[in-house]
Amino acid sequence: MRLLLATLSHETNTFSPVPTKIERFCRDATTLLSGRVAVDFYRGTGTCMGGFLAVADEIGADIVVPVCASAPPSGPVDSEAYETFCRMITDAVAVGGFDALWLELHGAMVTEHFDDGEGELLRRIRAIDPDTPLCVAYDMHANVFDAMVGNAQIVAGYHTYPHVDQRQTAERAARALLRVMQREVKPTSAWGAAPMLPHVMAQGTHQAPNKDLQAMCAAWEASGRALAASLFVGFPHADVEMAGLSAVVVTDNDPADAQAKVDELLGFAWKARREFMFDIEPLETSVRRAKQLGAPGRLPVVLLDHYDNCASGGTMDTTDTLREIIRQDLDDVVFFGIYDPDAVQRAIQAGVGATVTLSIGAKLPMPLLPVASTPLTVTGTMQTISAGSFRLKGGLTPGLQLFMGPTVVLDTGKVQIVLLSRHIEPTAQEMLQILGIDPSRKKYVAIKSRVHWRADLGKIAREIVECAGVGVCTSDYAQLTFRKLRRPLFPLDPCLQWNQPA
Ligand SMILES: [Zn+2]
């Protein structure tokens, strides 16, 4: 059996000023992964590609990997980058000779010219090769358009957020497609969207209602009542028509049942729509509350600077939450982190042990946001310099090599500030441990994260305090101007009544 495996993954925050050019899709400063290098990089890891490779190895398939391109979330994908990656995939498809195409796509990629980056890629593939069986593993944050479903036999989305089942999702998609290829099953799919935009802070599968929705999907799959069932919570920081919640169900030769299951998921989500909302507390109140909760010798209070999560397109350089932590004089804090490659270089030049004063953050203007952050001047001792490269043992993607880029820790005496050269969401204790910091022994762990931190840092959180700082992942939708998003939509239109199609 001969298989084409490829990854093209980007979650696009259309409000983000962070550019998305080819270099951002490279695994380190220069390496765009394809062929044998990609296989070696991903084999054995807890990623979608790791899952595809595991199944391919199991059946002894010959594999061709034209590209594995994935980048941290940021602004719309540059046309040159998008066309380059699409061509790498479609050129391979055009050569032909494949028994199946297994794709890892995010599902919320917006490019300079296409609001539905994944659908456009699939349309191009199908224009060249309308018949070869094709499966897609999507992120749970996919904003689903018709072409993303109609051009694949099997569509499978993650069932967890934090996304700890990436590998399993790809395995489920691949195994279901193998059954299709063996003519054991005949896939029939349905999909639909509910007019709602679930809040990211309320999307975690550690809590209702998404926990229950994903359990419904998993139960149908486990009992064989669906070949694949996926509830996509959607990615709200994208001004595209179909941002929001949707469901895709693939059954064995029963389109009516696929539609019934989609309707059941959408109906359940709509009834629970208020549980998908999130209440905002003023920053000053949150930090004061965190200060009162802190206790030496006990596990830390975790402060979430969630408006500026780089894994949702944030610049990771807004300073407002850090500034408030310093202003209210919290002590024994680690703050991960501020993205500021220039400050990192200046700190490295000063060297470990030096006392330095740096102006950090707020280097990336956010023109689509009505509020701005400002640089923060801090003085401290240079504590650590790290290359920032290591292999993750646990957390979101066990076994994956991470590249944080040159990273330093500046200790103000009360706050250890991590300064970074690449956008990376703090999710694992290891990310701090390699910098010489044991987060479990800190009084406060302040991180630019929303939900993924729960994958590993969640194990040590005694209390959680959400901090409404500044950033393009704002929880205050009033700060965002939507032009293309379909309306009416809950909660932007809070009184919306939806008569779900019968
Ligand atoms: Zn996601």
Residues whose N, C-alpha, C, O or C-beta is under 5 A from the ligand:
A	BS01	ZN	D139 M140 H141
